[in-house]
Amino acid sequence: MQLPVKISYRGLEKADQIDNLVLDYAARLEKFCDHINRCDVAIEQTNHTHHKGNPYRCRIDVTVAPRHELVVDEKQMNNGTHELLKKVIHDAFKTMERELRRVVEKQRRGVKTHANMRSPK
């Protein structure tokens, strides 16, 4: 299955390098959960005042069947390079991986197996 990924930019220019990075990380999410319906990634630079730095923000919204919506929101102060933007994206996807593992484990515990039960006589 190819995970549908929607990437949006706010306050900064779209970059193919960043798109490819996001798509690579999103593809890795499928290793943790094979029933992801949607993955929306918003990358933004929220403030353009240089004396405080430019904070980058990466928000990931993932919908997992049957009824789970996971949201991760990472922020990082930047000094003008794309390296810290990559770190924010990396951190956001690592957090999402942990959340997916938690949901998948919860779903697995919720499924009871009846293989050890004897049939009534």
Secondary structure, DSSP 4 states (H G I P E B T S, - for coil): -PPPEEEEEESS---HHHHHHHHHHHHHHHHH-S-EEEEEEEEEE----GGG---EEEEEEEEETTTEEEEEEEEE--SS-SHHHHHHHHHHHHHHHHHHHHHHHHHHHHSPP-TTPPPP-
